[in-house]
Amino acid sequence: MRLKIVCGTCCLLCLLAHAGFGQTTNANFELGQKQYNDSDWNGAITNFSKCIETSFDLYDSYSYRAYAKSKIGDTAGALGDCAEVIKLNPSFSGGHFWRACIFVNLTNYDAALANYAIAMRLGPQNRPKDLVDDISDGFNKRRWDCELGGNIAGAISNLDVVVFLNPINSNTFANRAMAKLHQGHFRAALTDANFALKFNQENYLAHVIRAWSLFALDDPKGAAEDCEEAQAFIEKSINKGKANPDLWRIDVSMNKGLLCLVKNDFQAAKDNFQKVEEFSSADTNKVSKVMIARWQKLFEKMLAKAKAKKL
């Protein structure tokens, strides 16, 4: 019997977990499926337990019951059922994907990642996209917690996991590049920015980060070229009606500020970053304020470097 895909990662995993364990129909199993699909977790647990008592489709019955138990907060019971799923077929990835899914629901992302890694070794072809996104979201949330707490190294550690999970995602590399840039690791930031642009040549943030990295690494010509690429992206987006000019004014001013630094026009550079401060003053978003403060700090550092070099 194939498990019905209803929605989300858990149901996809049901399908993945099913590998030659199907049996003939059973009234308790069918009722349990319906209750599961209707989010009647207690009812589903009752009927899948009856299936287990009669040894009916143990693999799927334990799988369904594991997830239902996790939804009512029975962590120990859910993980115990996952262990039974794995015991029934230890060489198949489905049981480990199941357990990873449950750990995501419990917001235990480290355990989810560990089980995901085991499952990938056993059967990477079965990797469910939803699960990758769910684990990534958990580590991205931890990344922002670190960012807000001023722990940039911690943010990078969490982004390392997201890169591992999404090795061809342009935005993931750009986000890690930004963290490395603000940490002062300019060459590492440049490397990640290049990877981001490899996967998406129009990644605006990657061009911005590469521009700042190149300037810090004494390549003003390369920095200017990336500033122009970033500016072209903004103008293109605005002209096509895909971007609100007011929402991009901070980015435009930052971009112009760096271009002025490249040209050694220090006063114009300061004027543009003064606009950044003015535009961001009304923004009450805590994340925005933290990130703008970091860009301001980086600008002051690069301004001092440019002035010293000119002397």
Backbone as a ProteinNet text record, in pm:
[ID]
protein_1_A
[PRIMARY]
MRLKIVCGTCCLLCLLAHAGFGQTTNANFELGQKQYNDSDWNGAITNFSKCIETSFDLYDSYSYRAYAKSKIGDTAGALGDCAEVIKLNPSFSGGHFWRACIFVNLTNYDAALANYAIAMRLGPQNRPKDLVDDISDGFNKRRWDCELGGNIAGAISNLDVVVFLNPINSNTFANRAMAKLHQGHFRAALTDANFALKFNQENYLAHVIRAWSLFALDDPKGAAEDCEEAQAFIEKSINKGKANPDLWRIDVSMNKGLLCLVKNDFQAAKDNFQKVEEFSSADTNKVSKVMIARWQKLFEKMLAKAKAKKL
[TERTIARY]
84.3	0	87.6	68.4	147.7	84	170.1	120.5	81.6	-26	-78.4	-2.4	38.8	104.1	-5.3	-8.4	-112.1	-53.9	57.5	120.9	249.4	345.7	462.5	561.2	669.1	779.2	737.5	659	629.1	562.3	473.1	399.4	487.9	578	673.5	760.3	797.9	881.8	809.6	678.8	602.3	622.1	614.3	629.8	771.2	870.3	1008.3	1035.4	972.4	997.8	944.5	842.3	777.8	865.1	917.4	1006.7	984.8	876.6	851.5	790.5	727.6	668.2	514.7	458.6	313.7	242.9	123.4	40.8	-100.8	-188	-324.9	-392.1	-508.1	-577.2	-622.9	-642.1	-681.6	-766.7	-881.8	-974.8	-909.5	-832.9	-765.8	-662.1	-591.7	-489.3	-553.4	-661.5	-729.5	-787.3	-846.5	-900.4	-787.3	-676.8	-561.3	-507	-502.1	-457.8	-548	-680.4	-775.3	-757.1	-744.3	-726.9	-595.1	-493.5	-363.3	-376.1	-442.4	-460.7	-545.6	-635.2	-721.7	-658.9	-533.2	-461.2	-525.9	-598.4	-652.5	-545.6	-447.1	-328.7	-358.8	-443.1	-475.3	-549.2	-642	-714.1	-621.7	-529.2	-433.8	-345.4	-301.4	-216	-289.6	-416.8	-496	-504.7	-534.9	-554.9	-423.8	-318.8	-191	-134.6	-167	-126.3	-194.1	-321	-392.2	-328.8	-283.1	-214.4	-85.5	-13.4	112.8	87.8	-19.2	-53.2	-78.1	-130.4	-159.5	-51.9	58.4	173	134.8	41.5	0.2	86.3	151.5	231.3	311.6	397.2	469.4	550	613.8	700	621.1	511.1	430.8	354.1	308.5	232	318.6	440.2	532.1	566.6	582.1	617.4	508.1	385.6	272.2	259	269.6	249.6	360.5	481.5	593.3	563.7	519.7	494	374.9	270.4	153.1	192.3	277.1	321.7	400.9	482.5	559.8	468.9	354.1	261	187.1	178.7	111.6	213.9	341	443.8	503	472.2	527.9	661.6	764	894.5	954.9	954.8	1014.1	943.9	811.1	734.9	762.7	772.4	798.3	935	1035.9	1169.9	1180.6	1105.1	1102.2	1045.6	938.8	880.1	976.1	1049.2	1147.7	1255.2	1294.1	1394.3	1343	1213.5	1154.3	1154	1126.8	1127.1	1266.1	1369	1505.9	1544.9	1500.9	1532.5	1473.4	1355.2	1289.5	1367.1	1434.6	1515.4	1629.2	1736.5	1844.7	1924.5	1916.9	1996.1	1919.8	1794.4	1713.9	1711.2	1718.4	1730.8	1601.7	1487.3	1358.8	1341.4	1382.3	1364.6	1443.2	1564	1646.7	1590.5	1538.1	1471.5	1350.9	1278.1	1164	1208	1314.9	1361	1410.4	1474.7	1518.1	1398.2	1292.1	1170	1111.2	1110.4	1055.7	1141.6	1272.5	1360.5	1339	1306.9	1273.9	1149.6	1048.1	925.8	952.1	1056.8	1094	1194.2	1225.3	1323.5	1461.9	1492.7	1626.2	1700.6	1753.6	1808.8	1942.9	2018.3	2143.6	2116.4	2019.1	1983.2	1922.5	1843.3	1785.1	1895.1	1995.7	2107.2	2183.6	2207.9	2282.4	2209.4	2077	1999.2	1988.7	1980.9	1978.1	2107.9	2221.3	2350.5	2358.8	2308.8	2307.3	2219.8	2102.9	2009.4	2069.1	2140.9	2201.6	2306.5	2378.9	2477.9	2410.7	2293.9	2223.4	2145.8	2090.8	2010.2	1987.1	2090.8	2077.4	1972.6	1942.7	1842.4	1703.1	1685.7	1555.3	1543.7	1641.8	1641.6	1517.3	1435.5	1315.2	1347.9	1307.1	1339.8	1285.9	1165.2	1106.5	1193.4	1249.5	1329.9	1456.3	1518.9	1637.8	1603.9	1492.9	1451.7	1420	1354.2	1316.1	1439	1536.7	1658.8	1735.1	1741.1	1809.6	1745.3	1612.5	1541.6	1580	1594.8	1632.9	1770.7	1866.5	2001.9	2009.6	1926.4	1921.4	1867.7	1769.1	1715.9	1823.9	1899	2008.9	2115.9	2134.1	2230.7	2190.9	2061.2	2016.9	2021.8	1996.3	2011.1	2155	2248.6	2389.8	2423	2370.2	2394.9	2347.7	2226.8	2170.5	2245.9	2305.6	2383	2528	2563.4	2699.1	2798.2	2748.4	2834.8	2846	2932.7	2944.9	3005.3	3099.8	3158.6	3052.3	2962.4	2853.4	2760	2736.5	2651.7	2713.5	2844.8	2913.7	2907	2921	2912.9	2777.2	2670.4	2536.8	2518.9	2577.5	2569.5	2650.9	2756.6	2832.5	2740.7	2651	2557.2	2460.1	2412.9	2318.3	2384.6	2511.9	2586.4	2600.3	2627.3	2636.2	2504.9	2394.4	2263.3	2223.3	2271.9	2234.4	2361.5	2440	2572.1	2571.1	2454.2	2449.5	2352.9	2323.6	2230	2306.7	2281	2354.2	2335.6	2211.9	2185.6	2255.2	2266.8	2334.6	2480.8	2547.5	2687.2	2698.9	2604	2608.7	2591.8	2501.9	2481.6	2606.8	2672.5	2794.7	2906.5	2909.2	3009.2	2993.3	2868.6	2843.8	2893.5	2867.8	2913.5	3066.4	3132.2	3279.1	3333.4	3264.7	3304.7	3304.5	3195.5	3185	3278.1	3323.6	3421.2	3562.9	3576.2	3707.4	3787.7	3725.2	3792.4	3761	3828.5	3791.6	3816.9	3926.2	3953.2	3852.3	3816.5	3715.7	3579.7	3551	3425.1	3423.1	3536.5	3546.7	3521.8	3578.3	3558.8	3411.6	3342.5	3200.5	3117.4	3154.6	3082.3	3097.5	3216.4	3238.9	3153.7	3141.5	3055.3	2909.9	2867.2	2729	2702	2799.1	2781.5	2795.2	2866.6	2875	2737.4	2658.2	2526.2	2417.1	2444.8	2348	2423.4	2448.9	2528.6	2459	2328.7	2254.9	2227.9	2304	2286.3	2342	2250.2	2288.8	2380.2	2340.8	2419	2560.3	2574.9	2706.9	2796.3	2739.9	2818.6	2862	2772.1	2805.2	2918.5	2908.2	3009.7	3142.6	3136.2	3260.7	3326	3244.4	3298.4	3374.5	3312.5	3377.4	3501.6	3493.2	3607.8	3725.1	3696.6	3802.3	3865.9	3782.7	3836.9	3929.6	3886.3	3967.7	4097.5	4093.9	4212.3	4291.5	4269	4344.2	4322.4	4197.5	4162.3	4046.3	4075.7	3968.9	3897.8	3971.1	3908.9	3802.5	3836.7	3740.2	3621.8	3650.3	3543.2	3445.7	3499.9	3414.1	3326.4	3383.7	3306.2	3188.1	3212.7	3102.9	2999.9	3043.4	2947.5	2855.6	2914.3	2835	2738.1	2781.8	2692.6	2574.5	2604.2	2498.3	2401.3	2455.7	2370.4	2282.6	2338.7	2262.7	2147.2	2171.1	2065	1952	1988	1885.6	1802.6	1869.8	1799	1709.7	1760.4	1682.9	1556.9	1571.2	1457.4	1353.5	1401.2	1309.9	1237.5	1310.5	1251	1146.1	1165.5	1069.1	954.2	956.1	850.6	859.7	977.1	994.7	1049.5	1082.9	1140.8	1088.8	1066.7	1024	1148.2	1160.9	1280.8	1309.3	1203.5	1223.5	1289.3	1258.5	1314.9	1460.5	1501.4	1638.3	1730.6	1678.9	1760.6	1881.5	1866.8	1981.5	2090.2	2050.1	2147.5	2215.3	2135.3	2190.4	2294.4	2261.8	2355.4	2482.5	2469.5	2587.6	2675.9	2610.3	2683.2	2758.8	2690.5	2754.7	2868	2847.4	2950.4	3078.9	3067.6	3186.6	3251.6	3170.9	3226.2	3305.5	3254.4	3327	3457.7	3457.1	3581.9	3684.7	3637.3	3726.4	3792.7	3715.7	3766.9	3837.5	3851.1	3914.6	3838.3	3709.7	3623.6	3562	3640.2	3602.1	3478.2	3466.9	3351.5	3221.6	3223.2	3103.7	3070.5	3174.5	3151.4	3083.4	3132	3071.8	2928.2	2905	2769.7	2672.2	2714.8	2626.9	2599	2699.4	2674.2	2597.8	2601.9	2514.7	2369.1	2346.5	2210.7	2164.3	2256.5	2222.4	2171.9	2242.2	2203.2	2068.1	2043.7	1916.3	1801	1823.5	1717.8	1682.1	1782	1759.5	1709.1	1710.2	1672	1526.8	1441	1298.5	1265.6	1365.3	1342.2	1347.2	1238.5	1231.2	1271.7	1301.6	1340.4	1478.5	1485.1	1608.8	1719.3	1683.9	1783.3	1843.6	1756.5	1803.3	1899.5	1865.9	1950.5	2087.5	2089	2216.1	2301.9	2240.7	2317.4	2365.9	2281.9	2323.8	2441.2	2434.7	2545.1	2674.8	2665	2785.1	2841.1	2750.1	2796.1	2861.2	2803	2862	3002.5	3017.9	3147.6	3249.6	3206.5	3294.9	3334.7	3238.1	3267.9	3373.5	3358.1	3454.9	3595	3601.5	3729.7	3792	3710.9	3761.1	3796.1	3720.2	3749.4	3885	3908.8	4036.6	4152	4128.8	4231.7	4263.1	4156.1	4174.3	4247.9	4215	4281.6	4428.6	4455.8	4593	4676.3	4614.3	4685.2	4717	4630	4648.8	4760.1	4782	4885.1	5026.3
-119.5	0	124.2	212.7	334.4	439.9	516.9	619.7	742.5	801.2	915.5	1042.6	1117.7	1245.9	1350.4	1411.6	1512.6	1652.1	1672.8	1803	1794.6	1881.6	1898.8	1783.4	1804.9	1709.8	1575.3	1575.5	1448.3	1351.6	1401.7	1312.7	1263.2	1349.3	1306.1	1196.7	1212.2	1111.8	979.6	985	860.2	783	853.3	788.6	734.3	813.5	770.3	650.6	650.7	543.2	410	417.2	295.2	228.3	110.3	41.7	-108.7	-151	-293.9	-349.8	-264.6	-313.6	-314.4	-285.9	-275.2	-407.6	-399.6	-517.5	-485.5	-583	-561.1	-460.1	-411.6	-304.9	-352.1	-254.8	-281.6	-164.5	-192.9	-86.9	11.9	-37.4	51.8	139.2	79.6	154.1	266.6	234	334.3	446.6	409.5	511.3	595.3	531	603.6	702.8	662.8	753.7	876.1	851.7	963.1	1057.2	1000.8	1084.7	1161.2	1097.2	1161.2	1280.5	1257.6	1364.5	1479.1	1447.1	1548.7	1608.6	1572.9	1620.3	1576.1	1464.4	1403.9	1309	1366.8	1291.6	1178.9	1205	1101.2	983.8	1017.1	911.3	829.3	897.4	827.7	735.6	784.6	702.7	576.1	592.3	476.7	370.4	411.9	314.4	255.9	334.6	277.4	185.2	213.4	122.4	-13.7	-12.1	-138.1	-213.7	-138.8	-204	-269.9	-200.5	-253.7	-378.3	-375.8	-491.5	-617.2	-597	-710.9	-730	-655.3	-663.9	-628.2	-535.9	-493.9	-376	-393.5	-288.5	-209.4	-280.9	-222.2	-98.9	-103.7	7.2	136.9	132.7	253.4	289.3	189.4	215.5	285.4	236.1	303	444.5	458.5	589.3	691.5	654.4	744.4	775.9	673.5	694.4	781.6	765.6	846.7	995.4	1030.1	1171.3	1221.5	1140.1	1179.9	1203.1	1117.5	1134.7	1264.6	1296.3	1420.2	1542.5	1532.9	1645.8	1668.8	1566.4	1585.7	1600.8	1612.7	1637.1	1513.5	1396	1271.7	1245	1319.6	1310.6	1171.6	1118	986	880.1	886.9	790.1	802.6	926	950	894.5	923.6	877.2	726	669.5	524.6	458.1	515.9	460.2	475.2	586.9	604.5	496.1	463.3	358	225	200.2	76.7	79.3	195	209	175.5	230.7	206.7	60.5	1.3	-138.9	-230.8	-194.2	-277.1	-278.7	-168.1	-163.1	-63.1	-103.8	-11.3	43.1	-21.8	23.4	119.4	148.4	239	375.9	480.1	616.3	671.2	613.6	670.4	688.4	589	599.4	713.8	736.9	847	982.4	987	1109.9	1138.6	1030.9	1045.6	1106.8	1053	1100.7	1246.2	1278.3	1416.5	1510.4	1466.2	1546	1572.1	1470.1	1485.2	1579.1	1570	1661.3	1806.5	1826	1961.4	2012.1	1925.6	1965.4	1997.7	1935.4	1960	2075.1	2138	2247.6	2207.4	2078.8	2029.5	2013.7	2125.3	2126.1	2053.5	2048.4	1973.9	1824.2	1772.6	1630.9	1604.6	1699.6	1685.2	1677	1762	1762.9	1631.3	1579.5	1454.1	1339.2	1331.5	1224.6	1245	1369.9	1401.1	1352.7	1375.8	1335.1	1183.1	1110.9	964	918.8	978.6	941.2	968.2	1078.8	1112.4	1008.9	956.4	853	723.7	695.8	572.1	580.9	698.2	711.4	854.9	922.4	1064.1	1091.6	992.5	1013.2	1035.9	999.4	1017.4	1148.8	1235.1	1357.8	1441.7	1464.5	1547.1	1696	1771.2	1913.4	1987.6	1956.1	2027.1	2016.2	1899.9	1878	1962.8	1971.4	2055.2	2200.3	2248.1	2385.7	2406.8	2308.6	2321.4	2327.6	2241.4	2243.3	2373.6	2414.9	2540.1	2658.8	2660	2768.6	2774.6	2657.3	2653.3	2712.4	2676.6	2729.4	2876	2917.1	3058.8	3142.2	3088.4	3159.8	3173.9	3068.2	3074.5	3172.5	3178.4	3275	3417.7	3449.5	3585.4	3614.2	3515.2	3532.7	3570.2	3504	3535.6	3675.8	3709.7	3842.9	3952.1	3934.3	4035.5	4042.2	3930.3	3927.4	3969.7	4007.4	4051.1	3937.1	3815.4	3697.9	3661.7	3732.2	3709.1	3571.9	3529.2	3396.2	3288.5	3305	3209.2	3211.3	3331.6	3343.3	3267.2	3280.6	3211.8	3060.2	3013.8	2869.3	2813.8	2888.1	2844.2	2852.2	2953.3	2964.7	2855.5	2806.9	2693.7	2573.1	2552.2	2439.9	2462.9	2586.8	2617.5	2597.9	2633.5	2611.3	2461.5	2384.8	2239	2181.9	2233.7	2183.9	2235.8	2356.1	2418.9	2462.1	2367.3	2400.1	2473.5	2492.7	2568.3	2686.2	2727.9	2838.3	2969.6	3058.7	3184.8	3271.7	3281.5	3367.5	3318.4	3187.2	3130.6	3174	3165.6	3209.3	3359.9	3436.4	3581.8	3620.5	3551.9	3581.4	3551.9	3439.8	3407.1	3503.8	3545.4	3643	3773.5	3814.5	3939.5	3929.2	3816.1	3797.2	3800.9	3736.4	3735.8	3875.5	3949.3	4087	4171.6	4163.4	4243	4193.1	4069.1	4015.4	4062.2	4118.7	4166.3	4063.4	3950.7	3846.2	3868.9	3965.6	4014.5	3912.4	3839.2	3741.1	3625.3	3583.6	3477.9	3527.5	3655.3	3714.3	3717.6	3751.5	3756	3618.7	3515.6	3379.4	3341.4	3369.6	3335.5	3419.6	3545.7	3631.9	3578.3	3528.9	3471.2	3346.6	3264.1	3146.6	3189.5	3290.9	3339.6	3384.8	3453.8	3504.7	3393.1	3288	3172.4	3110.7	3107.4	3045.5	3143.4	3272.8	3374	3503.6	3531.2	3648.3	3778.5	3773.6	3895.8	3909.7	3840.4	3852.4	3987.5	4078.4	4215.8	4219.5	4150.3	4152.5	4100.7	3998.6	3942.6	4045.1	4123.4	4228.7	4334.5	4371.2	4471.3	4421.3	4297.5	4241.4	4227.1	4184.2	4171.7	4307.6	4410.1	4544.7	4589.2	4573.2	4612.1	4527.3	4398.8	4310.2	4349.6	4377.7	4417	4549.3	4641.2	4770.4	4749.3	4664.9	4636.6	4566	4491.2	4418	4496.2	4628.4	4720.2	4696.1	4667.9	4657.3	4754	4885.9	4983.8	4972.2	4931.8	4917.7	4808	4692.6	4583.9	4623.1	4700.2	4746.2	4835.4	4925.2	5016.8	4939.9	4837.7	4758.8	4688.7	4634.4	4568.4	4667.8	4786	4890.7	4924.8	4934.1	4966.2	4853.3	4728.6	4613.8	4618.9	4649	4657.1	4769.8	4883.8	4997.8	4966.7	4897.3	4860	4767.4	4678.1	4588.1	4667.1	4764.8	4846.3	4921.3	4986.9	5065.8	4977.6	4859.5	4765.5	4722.1	4694.3	4650.3	4762	4884.7	4998.2	5025.4	5023	5051	4948	4824	4719.1	4714.8	4806.8	4811.5	4702.4	4638.1	4528.9	4576.3	4704	4754.5	4895	4924.5	5056.7	5142.2	5254.1	5338.8	5379.6	5403.7	5445	5334.7	5208.5	5096.7	5071	5122.1	5098.4	5216.6	5324	5444.8	5424.9	5338.9	5309.7	5240.1	5140.6	5066.3	5157.6	5245.6	5338.4	5429.4	5481.5	5572.3	5499.4	5376.4	5298.4	5271.3	5239.4	5210.1	5332.9	5446.2	5571.2	5608.2	5580	5609.7	5535	5407	5329.1	5379.5	5413	5465.4	5592.7	5676.5	5799.9	5768.5	5665.9	5624.7	5580.1	5504.5	5456.1	5573.9	5681.3	5800.1	5897.9	5858.6	5943.7	6073.1	6073.7	6189.4	6163.5	6192.9	6152.2	6225	6353.3	6427.7	6374.2	6347.1	6291.5	6153.7	6076.6	5945.6	5960.5	6054.3	6078.6	6128.7	6214.7	6266.9	6153.9	6060.5	5948.5	5859	5837	5753.4	5828.8	5960.8	6037.6	6016.9	6006.5	5978	5839.8	5744.5	5610.4	5618.6	5696.5	5711.6	5779.6	5880.4	5953.9	5864.1	5791	5705.4	5592.8	5541.8	5427.6	5467.6	5596.7	5641.4	5609.6	5609.3	5581.9	5432.8	5349.8	5205.1	5145.9	5085.5	5029.6	4882.8	4825	4684.5	4665.4	4580.3	4561.7	4504.6	4409.5	4349.1	4454.4	4537	4642.3	4736.3	4774.8	4868.5	4808.3	4680.4	4612.9	4607.6	4571.4	4556.7	4691.9	4794.6	4927.8	4976.2	4951.2	4990.6	4922.2	4797.4	4725.5	4786.1	4822.3	4885.4	5020.4	5093.8	5223.2	5203.6	5103.9	5074.6	5036	4954.9	4915.2	5036.9	5125.1	5246.5	5330.9	5351.7	5431.7	5370.3	5239.6	5169.8	5189.1	5174.3	5188.8	5334.4	5427.9	5570	5603.9	5555.1	5580.3	5519.7	5400.5	5333.7	5413.4	5460.2	5536.4	5667.3	5733.2	5861.1	5838.2	5731.1	5701.2	5667.5	5599.4	5559.5	5679.5	5781.1	5898.2	5987.7	5982.9	6068.2	6030.4
0	0	0	-93.1	-97.3	-8.7	57.7	147	67	104.3	30.8	66.6	-36.6	-12.2	7.3	125.3	148.9	150.3	220.5	219.1	299.5	262.9	347.8	344.5	417.2	420	473	582.7	648.6	553.2	467.8	379.7	266.1	219.1	118.5	175.5	301.6	365.2	379.6	400.6	405.4	276.3	165.2	36.2	20	62.3	52.5	141.9	259.2	354.5	303.5	219.3	173.5	68	101.1	7.2	15.6	-41.8	-46.4	80.4	164.5	287.7	280	162.5	152.4	174	231.9	251.7	204.9	217.2	174.2	265.2	223.2	295.8	433.3	520.3	657.9	703.9	769.7	809.4	904.6	1001.6	1096.6	1026.4	930.9	858.7	776.1	706.9	625.2	711	824	913.8	972.2	1005.9	1057.9	957.3	831.3	725.5	716.5	720.5	712.1	831.3	949.8	1067.8	1060.8	1009.6	992.2	897.2	784.3	685.6	739.9	834.7	897.2	1023.2	1050.4	1169.6	1299.8	1295.7	1417.8	1471.1	1539.8	1576.7	1675.8	1774.1	1873.2	1808.8	1719	1649.3	1562.1	1493.9	1408.3	1491.1	1606.2	1693.8	1736.6	1771.5	1815.2	1706.7	1584.8	1477.7	1425.6	1421.2	1378.2	1486.1	1611.4	1719.6	1702.1	1661.4	1636.9	1520.9	1419.1	1306.9	1354.1	1440.9	1491.8	1576.7	1654.9	1739	1656.1	1535.1	1447.3	1339.8	1355.7	1262.8	1120.3	1105.4	971.2	925.2	810.8	747.1	850.8	922.6	1035.4	996.1	882.3	841.3	831.4	756.2	738.5	865.5	937.9	1060.2	1164.2	1182.5	1275.5	1226.5	1093.8	1038.1	1064.6	1032.1	1056.3	1205.7	1287.1	1430.6	1489.7	1439.5	1487.1	1468.1	1347.1	1320.3	1402	1412.7	1491.4	1637.7	1691.9	1830.8	1846.8	1746.1	1756.3	1758.9	1691.4	1685	1815.7	1901.8	2031	2143.9	2107.3	2207.1	2271.4	2217.8	2272.6	2203.9	2246.2	2181.5	2192.4	2314.8	2336	2252.3	2247.7	2169.7	2021.4	1973.5	1831.2	1792.1	1872.5	1841.1	1855	1949.9	1964	1841.2	1786.1	1663.8	1545.9	1540.7	1433.9	1442.4	1564.6	1582.7	1527.8	1545.7	1492	1339.5	1282.4	1136.4	1082.6	1147.1	1102.8	1123.1	1232.8	1261.8	1155.3	1103.9	1003.2	871.9	841.2	718.8	739.3	808.4	844	726.5	612.5	498.5	407.5	442.2	360	426.6	347.2	400.5	460.2	422.5	462.1	611.7	691.7	836.1	895.9	844.5	894.2	850.3	728.1	685.4	774.6	810.9	901.5	1033	1089.4	1219.1	1208.6	1098.1	1077	1073.5	1006.2	996.8	1134.9	1218.8	1354.1	1436.6	1422.8	1496	1450.5	1322.9	1276	1348.5	1358.9	1428.7	1575.2	1630.9	1770.3	1781.2	1667.6	1655.6	1706.4	1699.5	1732.5	1599.9	1550.4	1416	1405.4	1514.6	1511.4	1491.6	1565.5	1551.3	1414.2	1365.4	1231.3	1126.4	1141.7	1046.3	1050.6	1171.2	1185.3	1116.4	1134.5	1071.5	921.2	880.7	737.8	671.1	738.3	682.2	667.9	768.2	760.5	643.6	632.9	526	388.8	376.4	248.3	207.4	305.5	273.9	229.2	286.2	253.5	122.8	95.7	-25.3	-65	-117.1	-151.5	-257.8	-339.6	-444	-385	-257.8	-192.8	-116.7	-130.1	-50.6	-77	26	8	18.6	-79.8	-86	34.6	79.2	192	316.6	339.3	459.2	455.5	341	325.8	360.7	307.7	334.5	482	543.1	683.9	774.8	749.1	830.9	805.4	679.4	645.9	717.5	719.9	788.4	936	997.2	1138	1161.5	1076.2	1092.6	1050.4	954.9	919.9	1035.2	1106	1222.1	1328.4	1351.3	1447.1	1399.8	1269.7	1214.8	1251.1	1233.5	1264.3	1413.1	1494.9	1639.4	1673.3	1606.7	1628.6	1578	1460	1403.4	1499.2	1549.9	1640	1771.9	1810.9	1933.9	1915.2	1793	1764.4	1747.3	1735.8	1722.1	1574.2	1502.7	1358.4	1330.2	1413.2	1394.5	1407.3	1502.6	1518.3	1399	1345.9	1226.5	1110	1094	984.5	1003.4	1127.4	1153.9	1111.6	1140.9	1100.6	949.4	887.3	742.3	673.8	739.3	684	663.8	760.6	750.9	634.9	621.1	513.8	377.7	368	242.7	216.1	321.7	306.8	253.9	302.9	261.6	123.4	87.9	-39.3	-113.7	-160.9	-217.1	-350.2	-410.9	-536.3	-525.3	-402.3	-381.8	-374.7	-468.2	-477.2	-353	-304.8	-189.5	-63.5	-48.9	67.9	70.7	-43.6	-50.3	-28.2	-83	-65.7	80.7	151.7	293.4	374.8	344.3	417.5	380.5	255	212.1	288.5	309.5	382.5	526.2	590	727.7	733.6	638.7	636.5	607.7	523.7	493.4	620.4	697	818.7	928.2	915	1009.2	974.6	853.7	809.8	734	698.4	621.1	472.7	414.4	281.4	170.8	179.5	74.4	79.8	200.8	215.5	167	195.2	147.2	-4.9	-64	-210.2	-271	-209	-259.1	-259.6	-148.8	-141.2	-237.8	-254.5	-348.8	-490.8	-523.4	-656.9	-679	-572.9	-583.8	-604.1	-530.7	-544.1	-687	-746.1	-881.7	-985.8	-949.8	-1039.5	-1059.8	-951.8	-958.8	-1000.2	-988.8	-1032.8	-1058.8	-1184.3	-1221.7	-1185.5	-1162	-1129.4	-978.9	-898.3	-753.3	-708.5	-679.5	-644.7	-522.8	-416	-292.8	-316.1	-398.6	-425.7	-494.9	-587.5	-653.3	-552.2	-462.1	-360.1	-271.5	-225.4	-136	-208.3	-333.8	-408.7	-429.5	-450.6	-467.1	-342	-225	-100.8	-73.5	-103.8	-81.3	-170	-296.3	-388.9	-348.4	-301.7	-257	-137	-43.9	74.7	36.9	-74.9	-120.7	-225.7	-228.1	-314.6	-463.5	-501.1	-642.2	-669.5	-672.7	-691.1	-825.6	-928.7	-1061.1	-1057.6	-999.1	-987.5	-900.1	-793.9	-704.7	-780	-862.1	-938.3	-1037.5	-1099.2	-1196.2	-1128	-1009.1	-939.4	-888.4	-848.4	-809.2	-925.5	-1043.9	-1163	-1196.2	-1177.7	-1199.6	-1102.1	-977.2	-877	-907.9	-948.5	-981.9	-1103	-1201	-1320.5	-1282.3	-1187.7	-1142.1	-1076.9	-992.7	-925.8	-1028.4	-1122.4	-1223.8	-1310.4	-1343.7	-1424.6	-1350.5	-1222.3	-1141.4	-1127	-1107.3	-1092	-1223.2	-1333.3	-1464.5	-1503.9	-1458.2	-1490	-1389.9	-1293.6	-1193.2	-1089.5	-1079.9	-984.3	-850.3	-842.6	-717.9	-690.4	-564.8	-520.6	-498.4	-570.5	-556.6	-412.4	-334.3	-195.3	-113.2	-146.4	-71.3	-108.1	-222.8	-268.9	-240.6	-181.8	-168.7	-76.6	24.2	110.4	30.7	-49	-130.4	-231.8	-294.1	-393.1	-328.1	-210.4	-142.1	-99.8	-50.9	-13.4	-134.9	-245.5	-368.4	-416.7	-415.1	-457.7	-362.5	-234.1	-136.9	-165.3	-200.8	-232.5	-361	-461.2	-585.9	-561.3	-470.9	-436.5	-365.3	-282.4	-217.3	-320.4	-419.2	-525.6	-596.6	-611.8	-682.1	-589	-461.6	-359.9	-335.6	-364.8	-334.7	-196.8	-92.7	41.9	94.3	59.6	109.8	49.6	-80.4	-145.3	-87.4	-56.7	3	138.3	220.3	351.6	337.9	237	215.1	183.8	101.2	65.2	185.1	268.4	385.7	493.4	488.3	577	536.1	405.3	356.6	402.9	403	451.1	594.4	677	817.3	829.3	746.4	750.1	704.4	595.2	542.2	638.9	710.5	798.6	936.9	968	1102.2	1134.9	1031.4	1054.7	1053.7	1020.6	1013.3	1153.9	1195	1330.8	1335.6	1219.6	1214.8	1277.9	1380.1	1454.8	1366.9	1282.3	1193.9	1101.4	1043.1	952.2	1022.3	1143.9	1217.7	1247.1	1284.3	1312.5	1186.6	1073.9	950.7	898.3	907.8	864.2	948.7	1078.9	1167	1124.9	1080.6	1035.6	907	816.4	692.1	721.4	816.6	853.9	910.9	994.2	1054	946.7	850.1	741	658	633.7	556	626.8	756.1	831.7	821.8	827.2	817.9	679.5	574.6	439.3	407.9	464.7	446.1	506.7	627.6	693	613.8	559.2	479.9	351.6	286.9	162.2	187.4	295.7	329.2	359.8	434.4	470.6	346.5	253.8	131.9	44.5	49.2	-35.6	18.6	149.9	211.4	162.9
[MASK]
+++++++++++++++++++++++++++++++++++++++++++++++++++++++++++++++++++++++++++++++++++++++++++++++++++++++++++++++++++++++++++++++++++++++++++++++++++++++++++++++++++++++++++++++++++++++++++++++++++++++++++++++++++++++++++++++++++++++++++++++++++++++++++++++++++++++++++++++++++++++++++++++++++++++++++++++++++++++

